[in-house]
Amino acid sequence: MIRKLRPDEINSFDLDFLNFQTTEEVPPNEGFIGQKRAKEAIETGIRIREKGYNIFVTGMTGTGRRTFVQMMLQDVAKKLPVPNDWGYVYNFENPYEPKAISFKAGQGRRFKKRLEDLINEVVEALNKSFESEEFARKISEMEEKYALMRKQLWESLEAKASELGFVVQLTPAGVVMLPVVDGKPLPPEAVNALPDQAIREIEERQMKLKHLVDGTLYRIRKLDIEFRKSLEEFHKRTALFAIDPLFVEVESEFENEGVKEFLESVKKDIVENLLDFLRMDARERKEIYMRKYSLNLIVDNSDLTGAPVIYETNPTYSNLFGKIEYYVRGGFLHTDFSMIRPGSVHKANGGFLIVEAERLLSQPYAWYNLKRVLMESQISVENLEHTLGVSSTITLKPEKIPLDLKVVIIGTPYLYELLYELDPDFRKLFRIKAEFDWEIPRNELNVQKYVSFISSVCREKNLPHFDRGAVKRVIWYAMRNAGNSTKLSAVFGDIVNLIVESGELARLEGSEVTTSDHVLKAYQAMENRRNLLEEKYDEMIKTFDLMIEVTGSKVGQINGLTVLDLGDHSFGVPVKITAKVYLGRPGVVDIQREADLSGKIHSKAVLILEGFLGSRYAQDFPLSVSASISFEQVYSEVEGDSASLAEALALLSAISKVPIKQGIAVTGSINQHGEVQPVGGIVEKVEGFYRACKTRGFDGEQGVIIPKANAKNLVLKDEIIQAMKKGLFHIWTVETIDDAIKIVMGMKAGRVTKTGKFERNSVNYLVYRELKKMKKLLDGVPEERKKKKRKGKK
């Protein structure tokens, strides 16, 4: 069925159901527009707390995926409990394995401050205790008692030595025993001069004295040890008496087993290292104590009102999982528990972590380690060089922290498919897929939300508000971006750009409101920044460098329509399609395919075309025609099936010798039944041929044939609508190839009559007649000649 579209059918919509003059009267948008499917998927992922139900958000860039996810997670996070704080402390048993302590939210910061105060109080209490007169008096008493006991032992030894006829003297070299003769001690050389009998007697007595000396020295050493122990015990008792109440007070403030164990270890370490404490000056004492007996608070949730939502913009290994820093001392690298730095995973623990897939996958070992911590449900801090085993530097091995984290990755559908196919762990860990649509239905509710969205952007960016005409123009742009008059674009990044540029243009002109003209100028300015190649093509059409004809009629030649996509801009260009037929091997030769310039879909379309020809015209005899189809002046790969209708028409024209109107361009694909199927890029194709006609000049007969199903995709520029109103340009919709035949050839296609033949003086009849004539020509060739030719070919 042929239908000529009226101008008022295109771009037809209104805002009559909304009562406003400018968006200043419209409350700003709350929440998000559309994306019900994505919202439900994310809600499911949040609700299921089991391991593996992390979320991968896919969709086109600009659909607001990141903003939507952040807003949604923040709303959910407010209702969740605040997770615990985490910190690392010194491990007194193994300093290279710092211990982790968990605190209720806010207690970590309070304990850190309280611990600093405690250490200050401890140092002050110890200084006061060890510098007090009472402590000095007690030490003096202990020393006097020790000295007296030592003196008594020595005097007892001297008395016993005197009885044996010796004197004993304590020298730096040891104890010297000298025999006494005639009341005088004899030196060794004098003793040697005595008679042998006297020397033997002296030696016997000296041996007895030596045993007495050894026993006395042993008792003195034992006395020294006991004195040192008693002195050390006294120091410990003094220290414990001074600091124990301080520790008890802190322990009572924090009902935390980890805190209690740590404080006990601190107190024990202080007491066991009192001598080092006493040898240091006051500054050294405080510095060492503050470093060793402190808390490295790596996660502080005291300022949160719910669960954390962390968006990591640069997901490097260290930014995600933390790192251990070093400092240089004496030319060597040193580190300790206070140099542990947290990553985003630590900060997001108990909440949500958002990362971009492309950025995550581009960082070495970031993806691998993220999978590992999610599988283990534990997180530690380890530098990348140690993870890879390429560093021999001594490092720490901090205690692992339990992990309760929901990860949300934002990426493209391509990356999702790639990970799903190539990484088995991905399927286990990211079981929730949230797909963002690039379009939403154009209904009253969504249009109203769109108006509220425009109001929000104007308020946020401090722009002049939009009047009704400007809003309508933005809605038109949203439909155009969606490529469907029944839809609105969900790529809000592009919409925001148009709103901002329109508002700035209005402000530049001194207007209090943004009008339709401002939006149109902004849209045209956006196009002008990226349509250089489009203008070059139009210029080539004007100068006939591209040999496109838009007037007259020709046999076997038709204007097809293609779209060039440059990423940020796409536009339509007409292309001349020609067909030639001749006797020879039956079949359709696709010149593009033979030249290796045809994509798989286009090659399939040509084969479908062959099937259509055979099924329609070769029921009584086999096809005996050879045909070639070419896209003229096309030197790149041709892909897609949107030109198959035009190719079929050109081929039928070449066979029937019926000319085709060159002022009509055709787009659409056909199936083997001759039905016309919808194609993409309709707006660009229609506007591309309109520009060609405008460049060459209108004759009132020009226009475009499109599939009926594509009528809803038409969202055209105003000048095309005006040209349609003036009768300069036309758009027809068709359902079958026969509909298109009638328009482009000016003849009826021809139905099959009761006799099984096509109607006379129809295009189908002429095609059938010509094909039958070609078959007879081939059949009229003598059999021997045909065999000879085959033999010659062999």
C-alpha positions in Angstrom: 0.0 0.0 0.0 1.4 3.4 -1.0 1.0 6.3 1.3 2.2 9.9 0.7 3.0 11.5 4.1 1.5 14.8 4.9 3.7 17.5 6.4 1.6 17.8 9.5 2.1 14.1 10.2 5.8 14.6 10.8 7.2 16.2 14.0 3.6 16.2 15.2 3.3 16.6 19.0 2.2 19.3 21.4 2.5 20.4 25.0 -1.2 21.3 25.6 -1.5 19.0 28.5 1.1 21.1 30.4 0.3 24.5 31.9 3.4 26.7 32.0 4.9 29.7 30.2 8.5 29.1 31.2 10.4 26.4 33.0 10.7 28.7 36.0 7.1 27.7 36.8 8.0 24.0 36.6 9.5 22.4 39.7 12.9 20.8 39.1 13.1 17.1 38.4 13.4 14.7 41.3 14.9 11.3 40.6 15.6 10.0 37.1 13.7 9.8 33.9 12.8 6.3 32.8 15.3 3.4 33.2 12.9 1.3 35.1 14.6 -1.9 34.0 18.0 -0.7 35.2 16.6 0.6 38.5 14.9 -2.8 39.2 18.2 -4.7 38.4 20.2 -2.4 40.7 17.6 -2.8 43.5 17.9 -6.5 43.2 21.7 -6.4 43.4 21.5 -4.2 46.5 18.9 -6.3 48.2 20.7 -9.6 47.8 23.6 -9.6 50.3 25.1 -12.9 49.2 28.6 -13.1 47.8 28.7 -12.7 44.0 25.7 -10.4 43.6 27.8 -7.4 42.5 26.4 -5.2 39.7 27.6 -4.4 36.2 25.9 -1.4 34.7 25.9 -1.2 30.9 24.6 1.4 28.4 25.6 4.1 26.1 27.8 6.9 27.2 25.7 10.0 28.1 22.7 8.0 29.4 23.4 9.2 32.9 24.6 5.8 34.2 27.1 7.2 36.7 24.8 9.9 38.0 21.9 7.5 38.3 23.9 4.9 40.1 25.4 7.4 42.5 22.1 9.0 43.3 20.4 5.6 43.8 23.2 4.2 46.0 23.4 7.3 48.1 19.6 7.1 48.8 19.9 3.5 49.8 23.1 4.0 51.8 21.4 6.6 54.0 19.1 3.9 55.3 22.0 1.4 56.1 24.0 1.3 59.3 27.3 3.1 59.4 30.1 0.5 59.2 32.9 0.1 61.7 36.1 2.1 61.8 39.4 0.3 61.2 42.9 0.9 62.4 46.3 -0.8 62.6 48.5 -0.9 65.7 52.0 -2.2 66.6 52.3 -5.9 67.0 54.6 -6.5 69.9 55.2 -10.1 69.1 56.0 -9.6 65.4 56.4 -5.9 64.4 56.2 -6.9 60.7 52.7 -8.1 61.1 50.6 -5.1 62.4 47.3 -6.0 64.0 43.9 -4.6 62.9 41.4 -3.3 65.4 37.7 -2.7 64.6 35.7 0.1 66.3 32.2 1.2 66.2 31.7 4.2 63.9 33.3 7.2 65.4 35.1 5.4 68.2 38.3 5.0 66.1 38.9 8.7 66.0 38.0 9.0 69.7 40.4 6.2 70.7 43.2 7.6 68.6 42.9 10.9 70.4 42.4 9.2 73.8 45.5 7.1 73.1 47.6 10.1 72.4 46.4 11.7 75.6 47.1 8.4 77.5 50.7 8.3 76.2 51.2 11.9 77.3 49.8 11.1 80.7 52.0 7.9 80.9 55.2 9.8 80.1 54.3 12.5 82.5 53.4 10.0 85.3 56.6 8.0 84.7 58.8 11.1 84.7 57.1 12.3 87.9 57.4 8.9 89.6 61.1 8.3 88.7 62.1 11.9 89.5 60.4 12.1 92.9 62.2 12.3 96.2 60.4 9.3 97.5 61.6 7.2 94.6 65.2 8.5 95.1 65.0 7.7 98.8 63.8 4.2 98.2 66.5 3.6 95.7 69.1 5.0 98.1 67.8 2.7 100.8 68.1 -0.3 98.6 71.6 0.7 97.5 72.7 1.2 101.1 71.2 -2.2 102.1 73.0 -3.8 99.2 76.3 -2.0 100.0 76.1 -3.1 103.7 75.5 -6.7 102.8 78.3 -6.6 100.3 80.6 -5.0 102.9 79.7 -7.7 105.5 80.6 -10.4 103.0 83.9 -8.8 102.3 84.7 -8.2 106.0 83.9 -11.8 106.8 86.3 -12.9 104.0 89.0 -10.5 105.3 88.7 -12.0 108.9 89.0 -15.6 107.6 91.9 -14.6 105.5 93.6 -13.0 108.5 93.2 -16.3 110.4 94.9 -18.1 107.6 97.7 -15.5 107.6 96.7 -13.6 104.5 95.3 -10.2 103.4 93.0 -9.9 100.5 92.8 -6.9 98.2 90.2 -6.2 95.5 91.8 -4.8 92.4 90.6 -4.2 88.8 92.4 -7.4 87.8 90.6 -9.4 90.5 91.2 -10.5 94.1 94.8 -10.5 95.2 95.8 -12.8 98.2 99.1 -11.8 99.9 100.7 -13.9 102.8 101.5 -12.1 106.0 104.9 -12.7 107.6 105.9 -10.9 110.7 102.9 -8.6 110.4 103.8 -7.6 106.8 102.2 -8.8 103.5 104.8 -10.3 101.2 104.8 -9.7 97.5 105.1 -12.8 95.3 108.9 -12.4 94.7 109.5 -12.3 98.4 107.5 -15.4 99.0 109.7 -17.2 96.4 112.7 -16.4 98.5 111.4 -18.3 101.5 112.4 -21.8 102.4 110.6 -24.6 100.6 108.8 -25.7 103.7 107.4 -22.2 104.3 106.4 -21.9 100.7 104.4 -25.2 100.9 102.7 -24.1 104.1 101.7 -20.8 102.5 100.4 -22.6 99.4 98.3 -24.9 101.5 96.8 -22.0 103.4 96.3 -20.1 100.1 94.4 -23.0 98.6 92.0 -22.9 101.5 91.7 -19.1 101.2 91.0 -19.4 97.5 87.9 -21.6 98.2 86.8 -19.0 100.7 87.3 -16.2 98.1 85.4 -18.1 95.3 82.5 -18.7 97.7 82.5 -15.0 98.7 82.6 -13.8 95.1 79.8 -16.1 94.2 77.7 -14.8 97.0 78.5 -11.2 96.0 77.5 -11.9 92.4 74.3 -13.5 93.6 73.7 -10.5 95.7 74.3 -8.3 92.7 71.8 -10.2 90.7 69.2 -10.1 93.5 69.9 -6.4 93.9 69.3 -5.7 90.2 66.2 -7.8 90.2 64.8 -6.1 93.2 65.8 -2.8 91.6 64.0 -3.8 88.4 61.0 -5.0 90.3 60.9 -1.8 92.2 60.9 0.2 89.0 58.1 -2.0 87.6 56.1 -1.7 90.7 56.6 2.0 90.7 55.7 2.3 87.0 52.6 0.1 87.3 51.5 2.0 90.4 51.8 5.2 88.3 50.3 4.1 85.0 47.9 1.3 85.8 45.0 3.5 86.8 45.4 5.4 83.5 45.1 2.3 81.4 42.1 1.0 83.5 40.4 4.3 82.8 40.9 4.1 79.1 39.8 0.4 78.9 36.6 1.2 80.7 35.8 3.8 78.1 36.0 1.3 75.2 34.3 -2.0 75.5 36.5 -3.5 72.8 38.4 -6.7 73.1 41.0 -5.6 70.5 41.5 -2.3 72.4 41.9 -4.2 75.7 44.5 -6.6 74.3 46.4 -3.7 72.7 46.5 -1.7 75.9 47.7 -4.7 77.9 50.5 -5.1 75.4 51.4 -1.4 75.6 51.5 -1.5 79.3 53.6 -4.6 79.4 56.0 -3.2 76.8 56.4 0.0 78.8 57.1 -1.8 82.0 59.6 -4.2 80.3 61.5 -1.4 78.7 61.8 1.0 81.7 65.6 1.1 81.6 65.5 2.3 78.0 62.9 4.9 79.1 65.1 6.1 81.9 68.2 6.4 79.6 66.3 8.7 77.1 65.7 12.4 77.5 62.1 13.7 77.8 61.9 14.6 74.1 63.0 11.1 72.9 60.6 9.4 75.3 57.6 11.2 74.0 58.6 10.8 70.3 59.2 7.1 70.5 56.2 6.4 72.6 53.9 8.4 70.4 55.1 6.5 67.3 55.1 3.0 68.8 52.0 3.3 71.0 49.6 4.9 68.5 46.7 4.0 66.2 46.9 4.3 62.5 43.3 4.9 61.8 42.9 3.9 58.1 39.0 4.0 58.0 37.2 6.8 59.9 33.4 6.7 59.4 32.7 9.2 62.2 31.3 11.7 59.7 29.0 9.3 57.9 25.2 9.2 58.3 24.9 5.8 56.5 26.9 3.4 54.5 29.8 4.8 52.4 29.4 5.3 48.6 32.9 5.7 47.0 33.4 6.5 43.4 37.0 5.8 42.4 37.8 7.9 39.4 41.4 6.5 39.1 41.3 2.8 40.0 45.0 2.1 40.2 46.2 -0.8 42.3 47.3 1.4 45.2 44.2 3.6 45.0 42.0 0.6 45.3 43.8 -1.6 47.8 46.1 0.8 49.6 49.9 0.8 50.0 52.7 0.7 52.4 55.0 3.8 52.4 58.6 4.0 53.4 60.9 6.6 54.9 64.7 6.9 54.5 67.0 6.8 57.5 70.7 6.4 57.3 70.5 5.6 53.6 68.1 2.7 54.1 64.3 2.3 53.6 62.3 1.8 56.8 58.6 1.3 57.4 56.2 0.5 60.2 52.5 0.1 60.9 52.0 3.9 60.8 53.0 4.0 57.1 50.0 1.8 56.0 47.7 3.8 53.7 44.1 2.7 52.9 42.6 2.3 49.4 39.0 2.9 48.2 38.1 -0.7 49.0 38.9 -0.1 52.7 36.9 3.2 52.7 33.9 1.6 50.9 33.9 -1.5 53.2 30.4 -1.9 54.5 29.0 0.1 51.6 29.4 0.6 47.9 32.3 1.0 45.5 31.7 2.4 42.0 34.4 2.1 39.3 34.5 2.6 35.5 35.2 -0.7 33.7 37.5 0.7 31.1 39.7 2.5 33.6 39.8 -0.5 35.9 40.8 -3.0 33.2 43.6 -0.6 32.0 45.4 -0.7 35.4 47.9 -3.6 35.9 46.6 -6.2 38.3 43.7 -4.0 39.6 41.0 -6.3 38.1 42.8 -9.4 39.3 43.1 -8.2 42.8 39.6 -6.9 43.0 38.3 -10.4 42.1 40.6 -11.9 44.7 39.4 -9.7 47.6 35.7 -10.2 46.6 36.2 -14.0 46.5 38.0 -14.1 49.8 35.8 -11.4 51.5 39.0 -10.1 53.1 41.2 -7.1 52.3 44.8 -6.5 53.2 47.4 -4.0 52.2 50.3 -5.1 50.0 52.3 -3.1 47.5 52.1 -4.2 43.9 55.8 -5.0 43.6 55.5 -7.4 46.5 52.4 -9.0 45.0 54.3 -9.6 41.8 57.4 -10.8 43.8 59.7 -8.3 42.1 60.9 -6.5 45.2 63.2 -7.8 47.9 62.6 -4.8 50.2 61.5 -5.8 53.7 57.9 -5.0 54.1 54.9 -5.4 56.4 52.2 -8.0 56.2 49.2 -6.3 57.9 46.4 -8.4 59.3 43.5 -8.9 56.9 40.3 -7.1 57.4 36.8 -8.7 56.8 35.2 -7.3 53.7 31.5 -6.6 53.2 31.4 -4.7 49.9 29.0 -4.3 47.0 30.9 -3.3 43.8 29.2 -1.5 40.9 31.1 -1.4 37.7 30.0 0.9 34.9 30.9 -0.1 31.3 29.9 -0.6 27.8 27.9 -3.6 26.6 31.0 -4.7 24.6 33.1 -4.9 27.7 30.4 -6.8 29.6 30.2 -9.4 26.8 34.0 -9.6 26.6 34.3 -10.2 30.4 31.4 -12.6 30.4 32.9 -14.8 27.7 36.6 -14.7 28.6 36.6 -14.5 32.4 34.7 -17.3 34.4 35.2 -15.4 37.6 33.3 -12.5 36.2 30.1 -14.6 36.0 30.5 -15.7 39.6 31.1 -12.2 41.0 28.9 -10.0 38.9 25.6 -11.8 38.6 23.5 -8.6 38.2 23.4 -6.8 34.9 21.7 -3.4 34.8 21.1 -2.2 31.2 20.5 1.4 30.5 18.2 2.2 27.6 19.2 4.9 25.1 15.5 5.9 24.6 12.3 6.2 26.6 8.6 6.3 25.4 7.3 9.7 24.5 4.3 9.8 26.7 2.8 12.6 28.8 4.6 11.5 32.0 8.0 11.4 30.4 7.5 14.7 28.5 6.5 16.3 31.8 9.7 14.8 33.4 11.7 16.2 30.5 10.3 19.7 31.1 11.3 19.3 34.8 14.7 18.1 33.7 15.1 21.3 31.6 14.1 23.3 34.6 16.7 21.5 36.8 19.5 22.2 34.3 18.5 25.9 34.1 18.6 26.2 37.9 21.8 24.2 38.3 23.7 26.1 35.6 22.0 29.5 36.4 20.7 29.8 32.8 17.7 31.8 31.5 14.6 29.6 31.8 13.1 28.1 28.6 9.7 29.2 27.2 7.2 26.7 25.7 8.7 27.1 22.2 12.2 26.4 23.4 11.0 23.3 25.4 9.2 22.0 22.3 12.4 22.4 20.3 14.3 20.5 23.0 11.7 17.7 22.8 12.1 17.7 19.0 15.8 17.3 19.5 15.3 14.5 22.0 13.1 12.6 19.5 15.6 13.2 16.7 18.4 11.9 18.8 16.3 8.8 19.6 15.6 8.4 15.9 11.9 7.8 16.6 9.0 10.2 16.9 7.4 8.0 19.5 10.5 8.0 21.7 12.7 10.5 23.6 16.5 10.2 23.8 17.8 9.0 27.2 21.3 10.2 26.2 21.0 13.1 28.6 24.5 14.3 28.1 23.6 15.5 24.6 20.4 17.1 25.9 22.3 19.0 28.6 24.8 20.3 26.0 22.0 21.7 23.9 20.3 23.3 26.9 23.5 24.9 28.1 24.5 26.3 24.7 20.9 27.6 24.1 20.8 29.3 27.5 24.3 30.8 27.1 23.2 32.1 23.6 20.1 33.7 25.2 22.2 35.3 27.9 24.6 36.6 25.3 21.8 38.3 23.5 20.4 39.7 26.7 17.2 37.8 26.7 15.5 37.0 30.0 14.2 33.7 28.6 15.5 31.1 26.1 13.3 30.9 23.0 12.9 28.4 20.2 15.2 30.5 18.1 18.0 30.3 20.6 17.6 26.5 20.7 17.6 26.3 16.9 20.7 28.5 16.6 22.5 26.5 19.3 21.6 23.3 17.4 22.8 24.7 14.1 26.0 25.8 15.8 26.6 22.4 17.2 26.1 20.8 13.7 28.3 23.4 12.0 31.2 22.4 14.3 31.2 18.9 13.0 29.6 18.8 9.5 32.6 19.8 7.4 32.7 16.5 5.5 28.9 16.7 5.0 29.4 20.1 3.3 32.3 18.7 1.2 29.9 15.9 -0.1 27.2 18.5 -0.9 29.8 20.6 -2.8 30.8 17.5 -4.8 27.1 16.9 -5.7 26.7 20.5 -6.7 29.8 20.4 -9.0 28.8 17.0 -10.4 32.0 15.4 -9.0 29.5 13.0 -7.5 27.4 12.1 -10.5 24.0 12.1 -8.8 21.0 12.8 -11.0 17.9 14.3 -9.4 15.8 14.9 -12.6 14.8 12.9 -15.6 14.4 9.1 -16.0 16.9 6.4 -16.8 16.8 2.6 -17.3 18.7 0.5 -14.8 19.7 3.4 -12.6 18.3 4.6 -9.3 19.3 6.8 -6.3 20.0 4.8 -3.2 20.7 6.3 0.2 23.6 5.6 2.5 24.7 7.0 5.8 28.2 8.0 6.8 28.8 7.8 10.5 31.7 9.8 11.9 31.1 9.0 15.5 30.0 12.5 16.7 28.1 13.2 13.5 26.3 11.1 10.9 24.7 12.3 7.6 23.1 10.8 4.5 24.5 10.8 1.0 22.7 9.6 -2.1 24.5 7.0 -4.2 23.9 6.0 -7.8 23.1 2.3 -8.1 23.2 0.9 -11.6 22.2 -2.5 -13.0 23.0 -4.2 -16.3 21.6 -7.5 -17.7 23.0 -9.7 -20.4 22.9 -13.3 -21.6 25.2 -15.6 -19.8 25.5 -17.6 -16.6 22.3 -17.1 -14.6 22.7 -15.1 -11.4 23.3 -11.7 -10.0 26.9 -10.4 -9.9 27.5 -8.0 -7.1 30.4 -5.9 -8.3 31.1 -4.7 -4.7 31.3 -8.3 -3.6 33.5 -9.3 -6.4 35.8 -6.4 -5.6 35.9 -7.4 -2.0 34.1 -4.2 -1.0 30.9 -5.9 0.3 30.1 -6.7 3.9 28.4 -9.9 4.9 25.0 -8.4 5.4 25.1 -6.7 2.0 26.2 -10.0 0.4 23.3 -11.7 2.1 20.9 -9.0 0.7 22.1 -9.7 -2.9 21.4 -13.5 -2.4 17.9 -12.6 -1.1 17.4 -10.6 -4.2 18.3 -13.6 -6.3 15.8 -15.6 -4.4 13.1 -13.0 -4.9 13.7 -12.9 -8.7 13.7 -16.7 -9.0 10.5 -17.2 -6.9 8.6 -14.4 -8.8 9.7 -14.9 -12.4 11.2 -18.3 -12.8 8.2 -20.6 -12.1 7.8 -21.7 -15.8 11.5 -21.7 -16.9 14.9 -21.2 -15.3 16.4 -17.8 -15.1 18.7 -17.4 -18.1 20.0 -13.9 -17.5 23.2 -12.6 -16.0 23.0 -9.3 -14.1 25.5 -7.0 -12.4 24.8 -4.4 -9.8 27.2 -1.6 -8.8 27.3 1.3 -6.4 28.9 3.9 -8.6 31.7 6.1 -7.1 31.7 4.1 -3.9 35.3 3.1 -3.0 34.8 1.8 0.5 33.1 -1.3 1.9 29.3 -1.4 1.4 27.5 -2.9 4.4 23.9 -3.4 5.3 20.8 -4.4 3.4 19.0 -1.0 3.3 19.8 -0.7 -0.5 18.3 -4.0 -1.5 15.0 -2.4 -2.5 16.8 0.1 -4.7 18.9 -2.7 -6.2 15.8 -4.8 -7.0 14.2 -1.8 -8.7 17.3 -1.0 -10.7 17.5 -4.7 -11.8 13.8 -4.8 -12.8 14.2 -1.6 -14.8 17.3 -3.0 -16.6 15.4 -6.2 -17.5 12.1 -4.5 -18.5 13.7 -1.5 -20.1 11.2 0.7 -18.1 13.0 3.9 -16.9 13.2 5.0 -13.3 12.5 8.6 -12.1 15.9 10.0 -10.9 14.2 12.5 -8.7 13.1 9.8 -6.4 15.5 8.1 -4.0 14.8 4.8 -2.4 15.7 3.1 0.8 14.5 -0.1 2.4 15.4 -3.8 2.4 13.3 -6.6 0.9 12.8 -10.2 1.8 12.2 -13.1 -0.6 8.5 -12.4 -0.7 9.1 -8.8 -2.0 8.0 -7.2 1.3 9.8 -4.0 2.3 11.4 -4.1 5.7 12.5 -1.2 7.9 16.1 0.1 7.9 18.1 2.5 10.0 19.3 6.1 9.5 16.0 7.2 7.9 16.3 10.8 9.0 19.9 11.2 7.7 18.9 9.5 4.4 15.9 11.7 3.8 17.8 14.8 4.7 20.7 13.7 2.5 18.6 13.4 -0.6 16.8 16.7 0.2 20.1 18.5 0.3 21.0 17.0 -3.1 17.7 18.2 -4.6 18.1 21.6 -3.0 21.6 21.9 -4.4 20.6 20.9 -7.9 17.2 22.6 -7.8 13.7 21.4 -7.1 11.3 20.4 -9.9 8.3 19.5 -7.7 8.5 15.8 -8.4 11.4 14.9 -6.1 11.2 12.8 -2.9 12.1 9.7 -1.0 10.5 6.3 -0.7 10.8 4.7 2.7 9.4 1.5 4.3 6.1 2.0 6.0 7.5 0.8 9.3 10.0 3.7 9.2 7.4 6.5 9.2 7.6 6.8 12.9 11.3 7.4 12.7 10.9 10.7 10.8 11.9 13.7 12.9 13.0 16.2 10.2 14.3 19.7 10.1 11.8 22.6 9.6 12.9 23.5 6.1 12.1 20.0 4.8 8.6 20.3 6.3 8.2 23.7 4.7 9.3 22.2 1.3 6.8 19.4 1.7 4.1 22.0 2.4 5.1 23.9 -0.8 4.9 20.7 -2.8 8.7 20.7 -3.6 9.6 17.5 -1.8 7.6 14.4 -1.0 7.9 11.3 1.2 6.1 8.0 0.3 5.9 4.9 2.4 5.6 1.5 0.8 4.9 -2.0 2.0 6.0 -4.1 -1.0 8.3 -3.8 -4.0 5.3 -3.5 -6.2 4.3 -0.2 -4.4 7.7 1.2 -5.1 7.6 0.1 -8.7 4.4 2.1 -9.3 6.1 5.3 -7.8 9.5 5.2 -9.4 8.5 3.8 -12.9 5.1 5.4 -13.2 3.5 2.0 -14.2 1.5 -0.5 -12.3 3.6 -3.4 -11.1 1.1 -6.0 -12.3 -0.7 -8.7 -10.4 -0.9 -12.4 -11.3 -4.2 -13.1 -13.1 -6.4 -16.2 -12.9 -4.4 -17.6 -15.8 -1.3 -17.5 -13.7 0.2 -14.7 -15.8 1.0 -11.1 -15.0 -1.3 -8.3 -16.1 -0.4 -7.0 -19.5 1.4 -3.7 -19.9 2.7 -4.0 -16.3 6.3 -3.9 -15.2 6.2 -7.5 -13.9 4.7 -8.6 -17.3 7.6 -6.9 -19.1 10.2 -8.4 -16.8 8.6 -11.9 -17.3 8.5 -11.4 -21.1 12.1 -10.3 -21.3 13.4 -13.1 -19.1 11.4 -15.6 -21.3 12.8 -14.1 -24.4 16.4 -14.5 -23.1 15.7 -18.1 -22.2 14.5 -18.8 -25.8 17.6 -17.1 -27.2 19.7 -19.4 -25.2 17.6 -22.4 -26.1 17.9 -21.5 -29.8 21.7 -22.0 -29.8 22.6 -25.3 -31.6 23.5 -28.1 -29.2 26.8 -28.9 -31.0 27.9 -25.3 -30.8 27.1 -25.2 -27.1 29.2 -28.3 -26.6 32.0 -26.9 -28.6 32.0 -23.7 -26.5 32.1 -25.7 -23.3 34.9 -27.8 -24.7 36.8 -24.7 -25.7 36.3 -23.3 -22.2 37.8 -26.4 -20.7 
